[in-house]
């Protein structure tokens, strides 16, 4: 029985080998596929979203004041509260957009309150300085009167003993030194209070200047067209178009533009696509 199974397996292997040899021989004897090569233009069509873009355009940006605002104002950016519809035809001087004045108004209110305090501080500094210096001048006069009094005593001491004369002379010298010291102290004290008054006035003047700047900026946040043309929204650094609610600043001053329609070009955005150029090499657009 075992020999029969061995015979069957042997016959099966022989049949498989012969079958494989026949197939390979048959495939090699078939005629190969022949393709006729034709010369022509190889084209690849890419469909993509795009837009028209002008090579030359006039920018509509934030007010020039925003580009040079002092850091002390702490106004770094402002949102757009209103803007005309894209595609609107405008003339030079026409309304284009407006920035939200809320932050400016809050600053004005806060600084108006601070201005009252600074004005009071300035007046108090002047009054304090006047009182202190007046008292110092009185001290100088008293010191001078003391010197005069000691001089008289020295003159009268000529009829006294040498010890009394010496004591009168020493008292005169002490009063003279005190008088000279009071004069030097007055010069230093006067300079000190002059500086205090100057600084109080500088803070007051700075606050007034800041308020004037904010009031002027509030008038200039209404944007007008710098020329004639078609309104096209600008794109921010993120690539999105400027719209109501977008923030503009000295770093992102773009609001809209007036393109020169005679310089239009079509711009298509193709992402994550590979294509062959004329030389057959691959490139990504």
C-alpha positions as CSV (number, residue, x, y, z in Angstrom):
1,X,0.0,0.0,0.0
2,X,2.9,2.3,0.9
3,X,4.6,1.7,-2.4
4,X,1.4,2.6,-4.3
5,X,1.3,6.1,-2.6
6,X,4.9,6.7,-3.4
7,X,4.2,5.8,-7.1
8,X,1.3,8.2,-7.2
9,X,3.4,11.1,-5.8
10,X,6.2,10.4,-8.2
11,X,3.8,10.4,-11.2
12,X,2.3,13.7,-9.9
13,X,5.7,15.5,-9.7
14,X,6.6,14.3,-13.2
15,X,3.3,15.7,-14.6
16,X,3.8,19.0,-12.9
17,X,7.3,19.4,-14.3
18,X,6.1,18.6,-17.9
19,X,3.2,21.0,-17.6
20,X,5.5,23.8,-16.5
21,X,7.9,23.1,-19.3
22,X,5.1,23.2,-21.9
23,X,3.8,26.5,-20.6
24,X,7.2,28.2,-20.7
25,X,7.9,26.9,-24.2
26,X,4.5,28.0,-25.5
27,X,4.9,31.5,-24.1
28,X,8.3,31.9,-25.6
29,X,7.0,30.9,-29.0
30,X,4.3,33.6,-29.0
31,X,4.9,36.8,-31.0
32,X,5.7,39.8,-28.7
33,X,3.4,42.9,-28.5
34,X,4.4,45.6,-31.0
35,X,3.5,49.3,-30.4
36,X,4.0,51.9,-33.1
37,X,5.7,55.0,-31.8
38,X,4.3,58.3,-33.0
39,X,5.8,61.7,-32.6
40,X,3.5,64.3,-31.0
41,X,2.9,66.8,-28.1
42,X,2.5,65.3,-24.7
43,X,-0.1,67.3,-22.7
44,X,-1.2,67.2,-19.1
45,X,-4.2,69.2,-18.0
46,X,-4.4,70.5,-14.4
47,X,-7.6,72.0,-13.1
48,X,-7.1,74.4,-10.2
49,X,-8.7,77.4,-8.4
50,X,-7.0,80.8,-9.0
51,X,-7.6,84.5,-9.2
52,X,-6.6,87.6,-11.1
53,X,-3.7,89.6,-9.8
54,X,-2.4,93.0,-10.9
55,X,1.3,93.5,-11.3
56,X,0.9,97.2,-10.4
57,X,-1.5,98.4,-7.7
58,X,-2.0,101.2,-5.2
59,X,-2.1,100.1,-1.6
60,X,-4.7,101.3,1.0
61,X,-3.1,100.9,4.4
62,X,-3.6,101.9,8.0
63,X,-3.1,105.7,8.8
64,X,0.5,106.8,8.8
65,X,0.1,107.8,12.5
66,X,-0.3,104.1,13.4
67,X,3.0,103.3,11.8
68,X,4.8,105.8,14.2
69,X,2.7,105.7,17.4
70,X,4.8,106.0,20.6
71,X,5.1,102.8,22.6
72,X,3.7,104.6,25.7
73,X,0.2,104.6,24.1
74,X,0.2,100.8,24.0
75,X,-2.0,100.6,20.9
76,X,-0.5,97.8,18.8
77,X,-3.4,96.9,16.6
78,X,-7.0,97.9,15.8
79,X,-9.8,95.8,14.3
80,X,-11.7,96.8,11.1
81,X,-15.3,97.8,12.0
82,X,-16.5,98.5,8.5
83,X,-15.2,98.2,4.9
84,X,-16.8,98.7,1.5
85,X,-17.7,95.7,-0.6
86,X,-14.9,94.2,-2.6
87,X,-15.3,95.3,-6.3
88,X,-16.6,98.7,-5.4
89,X,-15.5,101.4,-7.8
90,X,-14.2,104.4,-5.8
91,X,-12.8,107.9,-6.6
92,X,-10.0,109.5,-4.8
93,X,-11.1,110.6,-1.3
94,X,-14.1,108.2,-1.2
95,X,-14.7,106.3,2.0
96,X,-13.2,102.8,2.0
97,X,-13.1,101.5,5.6
98,X,-13.1,102.4,9.3
99,X,-11.2,101.0,12.3
100,X,-12.9,100.4,15.6
101,X,-12.3,103.3,17.9
102,X,-13.1,101.5,21.2
103,X,-9.6,101.0,22.4
104,X,-8.7,104.7,21.5
105,X,-11.8,105.9,23.4
106,X,-10.9,103.8,26.4
107,X,-7.4,105.2,26.4
108,X,-8.7,108.8,26.1
109,X,-11.0,108.3,29.1
110,X,-8.3,106.7,31.2
111,X,-5.7,109.4,30.4
112,X,-8.2,112.2,31.0
113,X,-8.6,110.9,34.5
114,X,-4.8,110.6,34.9
115,X,-4.4,114.1,33.6
116,X,-6.4,115.5,36.5
117,X,-4.2,113.7,38.9
118,X,-1.0,114.9,37.2
119,X,-2.2,118.5,37.1
120,X,-2.9,118.3,40.9
121,X,0.5,116.7,41.5
122,X,2.2,119.4,39.5
123,X,0.5,122.2,41.4
124,X,1.3,120.5,44.7
125,X,4.9,120.0,43.7
126,X,5.2,123.7,42.9
127,X,3.6,124.7,46.2
128,X,5.8,122.4,48.3
129,X,8.8,123.7,46.5
130,X,7.9,127.3,47.2
131,X,7.2,126.6,50.9
132,X,10.5,124.6,51.4
133,X,12.6,127.2,49.6
134,X,10.9,130.1,51.4
135,X,11.7,128.4,54.7
136,X,15.3,127.9,53.6
137,X,15.6,131.6,52.7
138,X,14.3,132.5,56.1
139,X,17.0,130.3,57.6
140,X,19.6,132.1,55.5
141,X,18.4,135.5,56.8
142,X,18.4,134.3,60.4
143,X,22.0,133.0,59.9
144,X,23.0,136.3,58.4
145,X,21.4,138.2,61.3
146,X,23.3,136.0,63.7
147,X,26.6,136.9,62.0
148,X,25.7,140.6,62.3
149,X,24.9,140.1,66.0
150,X,28.3,138.3,66.6
151,X,30.1,141.1,64.7
152,X,28.7,143.7,67.1
153,X,29.6,141.6,70.1
154,X,33.2,141.3,68.8
155,X,33.4,145.1,68.5
156,X,32.1,145.6,72.0
157,X,34.4,143.0,73.4
158,X,37.4,145.3,73.0
159,X,36.6,146.6,76.5
160,X,36.6,143.1,77.9
161,X,39.3,140.7,78.9
162,X,41.2,138.7,76.3
163,X,39.2,135.6,77.1
164,X,35.9,137.3,76.5
165,X,37.2,138.8,73.2
166,X,38.4,135.3,72.1
167,X,35.0,133.8,72.9
168,X,33.2,136.6,71.0
169,X,35.5,135.9,68.0
170,X,34.9,132.2,68.1
171,X,31.1,132.8,68.2
172,X,31.5,135.1,65.1
173,X,33.4,132.4,63.2
174,X,30.8,129.7,64.0
175,X,27.9,131.9,62.9
176,X,29.8,132.8,59.7
177,X,30.3,129.1,58.9
178,X,26.7,128.4,59.6
179,X,25.6,131.2,57.3
180,X,27.9,130.0,54.5
181,X,26.6,126.4,55.0
182,X,23.0,127.6,54.8
183,X,23.7,129.3,51.5
184,X,25.3,126.1,50.1
185,X,22.3,124.0,51.3
186,X,19.9,126.4,49.7
187,X,21.6,126.0,46.3
188,X,21.3,122.2,46.5
189,X,17.8,122.3,47.9
190,X,16.7,124.7,45.1
191,X,18.2,122.5,42.4
192,X,16.5,119.5,43.9
193,X,13.0,121.1,43.9
194,X,13.6,122.5,40.4
195,X,14.2,119.0,39.2
196,X,11.0,117.7,41.0
197,X,9.0,120.5,39.4
198,X,10.5,119.8,35.9
199,X,9.7,116.1,36.2
200,X,6.2,116.8,37.3
201,X,5.7,119.2,34.4
202,X,7.3,116.7,31.9
203,X,4.8,114.0,33.0
204,X,2.0,116.4,32.7
205,X,3.1,117.6,29.2
206,X,3.6,114.0,28.1
207,X,0.1,113.1,29.1
208,X,-1.3,116.1,27.2
209,X,0.7,115.1,24.1
210,X,-0.5,111.6,24.3
211,X,-4.1,112.7,24.6
212,X,-3.6,115.1,21.6
213,X,-2.1,112.2,19.6
214,X,-5.0,109.9,20.5
215,X,-7.6,112.5,19.5
216,X,-5.8,113.0,16.2
217,X,-5.6,109.2,15.6
218,X,-9.3,108.9,16.3
219,X,-10.0,111.3,13.4
220,X,-7.7,109.4,11.1
221,X,-9.1,105.9,11.5
222,X,-11.6,106.5,8.8
223,X,-9.8,105.4,5.7
224,X,-10.3,107.1,2.3
225,X,-9.2,106.0,-1.2
226,X,-5.8,107.5,-2.2
227,X,-6.9,107.4,-5.9
228,X,-9.4,106.1,-8.3
229,X,-10.0,102.4,-8.9
230,X,-11.6,99.1,-8.0
231,X,-11.5,98.0,-4.4
232,X,-9.7,94.6,-3.9
233,X,-9.2,93.3,-0.4
234,X,-5.6,92.7,0.7
235,X,-4.4,89.4,2.2
236,X,-2.9,89.3,5.7
237,X,0.2,87.3,6.7
238,X,-2.0,84.3,7.3
239,X,-3.1,84.3,3.6
240,X,-6.7,85.2,4.4
241,X,-8.3,88.2,2.9
242,X,-8.9,91.2,5.1
243,X,-12.5,91.6,6.3
244,X,-14.6,93.2,9.0
245,X,-13.1,92.0,12.3
246,X,-9.6,91.6,10.9
247,X,-6.9,93.3,13.0
248,X,-4.4,95.7,11.3
249,X,-1.3,97.2,12.8
250,X,2.1,98.6,11.9
251,X,3.3,95.1,11.2
252,X,0.2,94.2,9.1
253,X,-0.9,97.5,7.7
254,X,-2.7,96.1,4.6
255,X,-6.4,96.8,4.2
256,X,-7.2,96.9,0.4
257,X,-5.7,97.9,-2.9
258,X,-6.5,99.6,-6.2
259,X,-5.1,97.4,-8.9
260,X,-4.1,98.7,-12.3
261,X,-6.4,96.6,-14.5
262,X,-4.1,96.9,-17.5
263,X,-1.5,94.7,-15.7
264,X,-3.7,91.8,-14.7
265,X,-2.3,88.3,-14.7
266,X,-3.9,84.9,-13.8
267,X,-2.6,83.2,-10.7
268,X,-3.4,79.6,-10.0
269,X,-2.7,77.8,-6.7
270,X,-1.7,74.2,-7.2
271,X,-0.8,72.2,-4.1
272,X,0.6,68.7,-3.6
273,X,0.6,67.9,-7.3
274,X,3.6,66.6,-9.2
275,X,4.0,67.2,-12.9
276,X,6.6,66.8,-15.7
277,X,8.2,69.8,-17.2
278,X,9.5,70.1,-20.7
279,X,12.7,68.4,-19.8
280,X,10.9,65.4,-18.3
281,X,12.0,66.0,-14.8
282,X,9.6,66.1,-11.9
283,X,8.6,69.2,-10.0
284,X,6.1,70.3,-7.4
285,X,3.8,73.3,-7.8
